[in-house]
Every structure is written in structure tokens, then in C-alpha cells.
């Protein structure tokens, strides 16, 4: 990747209609929103979320098929392979020709060391060119939930929930990390839509270490956006010592299929390890991320879970910084909801 700018089989339908009436005091309420639904395809090992007829998100638990002409060694799973805007326009990109291993929203690390050897989950193919020799992949174990949940309060709108378990397999043989991920997709509100991630990594063997690309730090939880006109990337972390210390990033552009500017913000949870993670951006690749744990190796003690949480805010336009700060506040005030090991 370029140098970064661092800143401080049939379909099993599991559908439950969730109807949400939106009323905004003193304002004209938008039309009633369509219902959320989740469709889990056991044959493809993937879950799709819809808002009425519009696609919202696809989580690929099993391996996705590569586009025509792409080396099958780039097949991968356990990631969100597509996120759509509020009008159904595609906001992310999977298998971009310039970096075939980039994949919409994923949480794969470039450096995992064990027993004196290194594997690269982020690159998918090991090595990236030449004969394949070893590797590390997240392999599916089970889908725990793929369903909708009704609203419980103003701060807990109706949502679609996907919860899945995978294992990291060294050379596709030895299980070294148990991973559980929960993705909660909210109903659309006047502000947009929220997608919450909770990722729990539990090491199964002694002697593991991991990080992003050594020195550079990229990989881990990262986003590859689709190409759009008028790209804008804003990265923000408050000065050290400030309370609260907010950390957010926003990407907006005019995407094909949309009627105007739209985008996605990433909000870090203040309880994440080593918070706040520094932001990295690669504008020419439409790529940005919070870099945990960065470019230096970090131990993964056996049996000690590493819990990472992030919120994506899908929105129209380009929100003001004050709005982004307010969304960070709302996310970090929100109680942890039921989910993975008691989270979300």
C-alpha cells in the first residue's frame, strides 16, 4: 500500500417484520420506514440484511467466490462484504483490482506470529505473489443468530442482529484463536443508520503475537470504500488528557446510484484496548481505519479475550464535526446490550 497519513443448500429466511413509526417533534416526520429483515443462506454461509426492498449489508461467514479471472487463493470469509447507503447505493468495495485482498469492512491482521513464524490474514494469499506457502484464515464454525429484534427504547431502535463464531486456523489445520462477532444493524432514523460491531478474540494457544503491518500498522478493523466523486476523509482524535477523548473518522463522496453526497463514519469505543487507536488513511485507495494495535507486536495471552467495538454511522451528506462528536457521545453513553459474551 502507499504511504499512509497517520492521524494522533436453499436459502433459510429468518425474517421478522419490524415496523418503525418515526415522529420528530416540531418537524415533518419522514415517511414510515420499511421493515428490516434478515435472510440467511446456509448454502453460501452468508446473511443479508434488507430494509424493505433495499439492501443494507451482507455478512459473508463462509468463503466468497472470487470474480472471474482472479486467483482462487484470494477466497476469504468472516467479513462484511457489502454495505449500502440509505438509498441502496453501494458504499464499499470487495476484490478491488488494485488490491485484491481489500474487502469492504473486515478485521484481519497482517502480522500474526507463532512458534517463530509469521502469517498474514489481511493479504489472504500467502505470499501475495508466487507459490502459496501456508497461511492463516478465519474458518466458520456456526451462526448463532441471524434475526431481527424489536425496539426497546428510543436509544435502542429496532435492529437486525447477526452473531457468528469462527476459528483462526494456522495453515488451515491448527486452531489458534476463537472469534465471535456480533453485528447489530439499526432501523433507519432521521439521522441515518447505525451498524455496531463487537469482536471477541480468544487465543487458544500459547505464544501468539499480532499487529498490523510491521512498522506501518495498517490492517485489523478497516474499511475499503467504493470509488466516488468528491471524496472527503476527515479523521479526528481529541488532544491527550481531554475528557471525554473523542475519536471518529468520516468518509463521504457522491457514489454511483445515489442522488447526492453520502458516507460512513467510524466511531471508536472508548473501552477498546489502547484507546484511542491512531487513524490511518490511504485516499487513493478509498481506505481508512483505526489502527489497533498498530505496527508493533502485541501479545495475545491464551484464554484472555480481546474485545473490540466500533460503530458505523451511515448518513446522507457530510455531517458537521459537531454532529460527529455528538454521535460519538451517544455511542459511548449507550449501555452495552445483550450479545456476544454479554455485549451489544
N, C-alpha and C positions, 0 to 999 in steps of 0.2 A: 504493500500500500504506500501511497505518497506520504511525505512527512506531515504529521498532524499538527494542528494548532491546539495546544493544550490550554485549558482554562480551569486557575486555582482548583358367500359372501354376500347378501342382499342388504339393502340399507335398513338399518334399525332406526326408526324415527322415534326419538324421545322428545315429544313436543307437548308443551303445555301453554295454552294461550295466556298471555299476561296483558291485561288492558290497563292502560295508564291514562287518567284524565289529568291534563295539565291546566292549572289555573294560576295566573300570576296577578297578584293584587295590583290594581291601578294600571294594568296593561292589557292589551288584547291577547287572549290566550291563543297559542298556535293550535292548528287542527289536532284532534285526538290522534295520538301516535298508534301506528300498527303494533301488533303484539310481537314479542320476542319468541323465537323458537330455536331449538337445538336439534340437529339431525346428526346422529352418529352412524357412520358407515363402517360396519365391522370388517367388511372385506378390504377396504382401503385403510382401515385403522386411523380414521380422521373424524373430526367433529366440525360441523359448520353451524354458525350462528346467523340467524336472519332476523330482520326487523320488518315484519310483513314480507313483501317480495324482495326487499333489498338485502344483499349480502352484507354482513358486518365483519366476520372474522372466520378464518379457518385454522384450526389446530391440527397439525399432522403428527400423530403419535408414532405411526409406523413410517417406513421409508417412502418418500415421494419418488415418483418416476422422473428421470431426467428428460429435458427436452431433446428433440431429435438432434442427433449429431454430437451430443455431449457424452463424455466418458461415463459409463455406469458407475465408476468408482466414486462419483460425486453424489450418489443417492444418500439421503440423510433423513432423519426423523427427529421427533421431540422438539418441535418449534412451531411458532405461529407463522404459517407460510403466506398469509394474506390478511391485511387489514384494509377496510374500506371506509371512505368518508361518509358524511351524513347524507349525501345524495347518491351513494352507491358507487362512487368513483374509487378506483384502486389507488391507495396511498403508498403501498410498499412494493418492493421488487424481490423476486426469487430467481435464482440462477442468472444474474446479470452477466452478459458475455465478458465484461472486463474483469470480473472476479466471480467465477462460478460458484465459489463456496459461500458467498454472501447470501443471506437468507432472511428477508423481512425482519421479523423480531425473533431473536434467539439468545440463548445463554450457554454458549460453548466457548471453552477456553483454549487458547493457542499453546499453552505450555502446561503439561501435566507430567510430573516426574515421579518415577517409582523404580526402586531397585537399580538406580544408576542409569536409567534410560528415560527418554522423553517421547511423548506422543502429543499430537496436535488434533484436538477435537474440532477446532474452528475451521481448519483447512479442509476437513472431511477426508480428502485423499492424502495418504502419507507415503512418500513425499508428494508434494503438489504436482511435480512432473517426474517422469521416469518410471521405472518399475515400482509397483506398490509393494511396500515392505512394512507390515504391521499397521497399527492404527488404534484409535480409541473412539468408540461410538456409544451413544445413548440408545439402548435397545428397549422396546416396550415390554412391560410386564402386564399391566392391567389398567383399564379405565374405571375409576371409582365412581365418577359421576359425569353425566352429560345431560343436564336438565335445566329447567327454569325454576326460579324461586320468586314468590310474590314479594311486593314491597312490605317493609316492616316499619318504616318511619320516613319522614321527609328526607333524612340523611341516609336512608338505606332503600333506594328505589328498587323496583322490580329488576331482576337480573337473570342472566344465563350463566350457568356455572359448569366449568369443565375441570375435572380433577383426574390426574393420571400419574401413574408410577412407572419409572424406568430404571434401568441399571446402566452404569458406565462399564463397558466391557473392554478390557485391555486385550488388544489383538483379537477381539471378538470372541475371547474364550473365558478370561478370568474377570469376575465381577469385583469392581473396586470401590464403587460409590452407588448407594441407593439414592435416587432422586424422586421427589414428589413435587408436582407443580399444580397449583390451582390458579385458574384464570376466571375472573368474575367480570362479566360484561354487563354494564348497567343499561337500563332503558334510556332512550334519548330524553333529555331535558331541554329547557330553553337554552342552557349553556352549552350543550353538546352531548357527548357520550364519554363515559369513563370505563377504562379497562384496567383492572387490578391484577397484578401478578404476585404470587408468593411462591418462592422456590426454596425447597429444603434439600440440602445436600448432606448425606450422612456417610462418611467414609467407612468402608468395610474392612480395610486392610491397613496395616502399619506402614509408616514411612512415606506417605503421599505428600507431595507439594504441588501447588498450582499457582498460575498467574496468567496475565495476558501475554502478548508477545514480549519476550525478554527485552527490557530497555524501553520499548515503545509503549507497551501497556495495553494496546487495543485487543479486543475480544472480550468474552464474558457477555453480560447483557448488552445487546447492541441492536441498532435499527438501520436497515437499508431502505431508504425511501425510493419511490418511483421518481423518474425524471419529470420535472415540471417547469413551467416558465416563472421567472422572477423569484428564484429560490432565496429564502431568508432563513438563516440559522442564528438563533440567539442562545447564548449559554450564560448562566448566572449562578454564582455562589456568593453568599454574603461574606463579609470580612470575618476572619477568625475572631472568636470571642463574642460575636454578636448573638443575642438570644431573642427570638429563635434564629438559627442559622439556616436560611432557606437555600435550596439547591434545585434548580429546574432548568430545562432546556426546551426550546421550541423550534420547530421546523415548519415553514409554510411555503406554499407555492401555488400556482394555478395548474392543477392536474388534469390530464385528459379525461373527459367525461363529466367534469364538474362545471358549474356555471360561474365560478369565480375562485378567489383565493380560499384555501382551506389548509388544514395542517394537523399536526400532532405534537403535543408537549409530553415530555418525560419528567415526572416528579420523583425525586428520591425520598424514601422513608428515612427519617432521622434515626431510627433504631438499627439501620443496617450496619454491619461491621465496617470499621474505618470510615464512617460517615464524616464529612461528605466526600464522596469519590470525585476525583477530578474529571472534568468533561474533556472529551476529545471530539474533534470534528474533521471530516475529510470532504469538503464541499464538492469537489469534482466527482466524488463517488456517491453523493447523496447519503452520506453515512455519518452518524453521530452516536455518542454513547457516554454513560458514566463508567469510568474505568476502574472497576473493582476486580482484583486487588492491585491493579496497576502492573508495572513491569518488573517487579521483584517477587521472587518465590515466597509463598506463604504456606506454612504447614497446614495440613488437614488431619488433625488428630483423629484416630479411629474412634468411632462411636459418638463424636461430638458434632451435632448438626450445625451447619452454616445456613442461616436463614436470610434470604434477600427478598426485599419487597419494593415494587415500583408501581406507579400509576401512569397510564397513558390517558391523556385528555384529547379526544378527537373533537375538533372545533371547525367552525367556519371562520374565514377572515384571518387576521393576525392580531391576537389579543394584546392589549396593553400590558406593560410589565406589572402594573398594579393588579390586573386580573390574574396573571400568572402567580404572583405572590399570594393572592387570596386563595387560589386553588391549592397551592402547596399547604397553606394553613389548614384548609378544610380537610385535606387528605391526612395530614399529620395529627389533627384533632380527632379524626374518626376512630371509634373503638375497633379493635381487632375483631373481625367477625368469624363465625364458625367456618372451618375449612381444614386445610392441611395441618395436622397436629395442633388443632385448636386455633389456627389463624384464619384471617379473612372472614 
